[in-house]
């Protein structure tokens, strides 16, 4: 199994812990009207990771198709940067969240390097999607993609509901 698959799985596990522990149990973001913007960013990031997990679970992206993965990675950085600003403006993050974010950003760097190496190798190949099977890793990434997609919908709906609460309070 390629190293980037391990990095993606580690990222999904740490991210899942962050969501359940910090966003749901401690901060209770879906019930806080001031968290509407943060919930929008979380929904966008979860959608990006759902696409990334599924895209790399079963395929290699050859030739110009590598730009799909590059676009997902660039968008993820932009969404995470915006989320970092919004979080800091809306609430004080608990220690557990700050520590998990440190691990997430460290792993994100490793994930980018490892995925980037694969993309560099794939870009010189003829254009197309090459099916791959990373064994249990493909199945774990698929499950993570489905979980991230479900959570993207959940957080997106929370953001809409919280936005309406904010609008009616004005």
N, C-alpha and C positions, 0 to 999 in steps of 0.2 A: 504494500500500500504506500503511495507517495506521501512524503512528509507533510505536504499541504493539507491532506485529508485529516491527519492527526491535529494539526493546528486549528482547522475549522471545527472539529469536534470539541476540542478544548474550549474554543471560544463560545460555542453553543452551550456548553455546560456552565461555564462561568457566567455567561449572560443570563442563562435561565435562573441561576441562583440569585443574581442581582435583581431580576424582575420579581421573583417570588418573595425573597426576603425583604428587599429594600422598597421596591415600588408598591407592592401589595400589602405586606404585613406591617412594615414600620411606617411608611409615609402615607399609605392608603390613597395613592394618587387618583384613582378613578372616582373618588368621592370628594375631591377638593376642586372647587371651581377655579381657583387660581392656577391649577395645573393643566388647564386646557391646552396651552401651547406645548408644554412638555409632553403631554399625551400624544399630540399630533406628531411630534418628532419621534417618539417611541414607536408609533404606528408605522411611520415611514421607514425607520431603521429595521423594524421587524420584517416588513415587506421585502426590503433589500436583502436581508439575510435569508429569508425564505427562498428568494430567487437564486441567491448565491449557493446556498446549500444544495438545492435541487439541480442547479446547472452543473455543479462539479461532482455530484454524486454518481452520475451515470454517463457523463460525456467529457471528452476532451474537445476543446474549441480551437480548431486549426485555422491557420492563415488569418485573414482579416476578421474571422469570427472571434479572435481573442479580444477584440474591442468590446464585446458584450461584457466580458468579465471585468475588463479594465473600467468600463463605465459603472458597473455595480460597485466596484471598490472605491472609485473616486466619489460617487454619490454618497457612499457610506461615510467617508471622511467628512464630507460637507455637512451631512445630517448630524453626525456625532459632534462636530465643532459647534454647530448651532444649538444642539441640545445641551452641551456643556455651559454655554452662555445663559440659556433660559433657566436651567436648573439653579445656577448661581444667583440669578435674579429673583427666583420664586421662593426658594427655601434653603435652609441650612441642611446640607447633606450629613447623614449620620456617619460615624467612623466606618461602619461596615461597608457603606456604599462607596466612600472614598477609597478604601483599600481594594474593594473589588474592581473599581474603575481603574486603579493602577494596574492590576493584573490584566484587565481587559485591554488596556492600551499597550502593555508590554506584549501580550499575545498577538494583538492586531499587527504590530510591527513584524513579528516573526511570521505571521500568516501572510502578510504582504510580500515579504522576501521569498518565502517558500512558493507561494502561488505565482509570484513574478518570475521565478526561475522556470516554472512549468510553462508559463505564457511565452517566455522568450524561446523556449524549445519548440512550442507549438506554432509560433507565428511564421516560421519558415516552411511549414508543411502546406500541402495543397488545401485550399479552402474546404471546410466541411466540419461536421460533427462526427467524431469517432466514438462509438459506444465503448464504454469501459465498465468493468465490474470490480470494485474495490472490496468485494466480499462483505463482511459485516459493516465496514465503513460506509459503503453505499447505502445500506439499510438504515444505519444510524443517521446519516445526513438526510435521508428522505424523511425519517420520523421528525428530525429537528426542523426540516422545512415545513412540514405540516403543522407542527406546534407553533412555529414562528408566524405562519400565515394566520392561524386561528387567533393568536395574540395580537397580530396587526389589526385584524378586524375588530377585536374586542377593544383595543386601545383607541382605534379610530372612532368607534361608536361612543366611547367615553369622552373623547375630545369634542365630538359634535354635541353631546348632551351637556357637557360642562360649558361649552361656548354659548349655548342657548341660555344656560343659567346666568352666565356673565352678562349677556345682552339684556335679559329681563331685569337684572339688578340695577341697570343703569337708568 
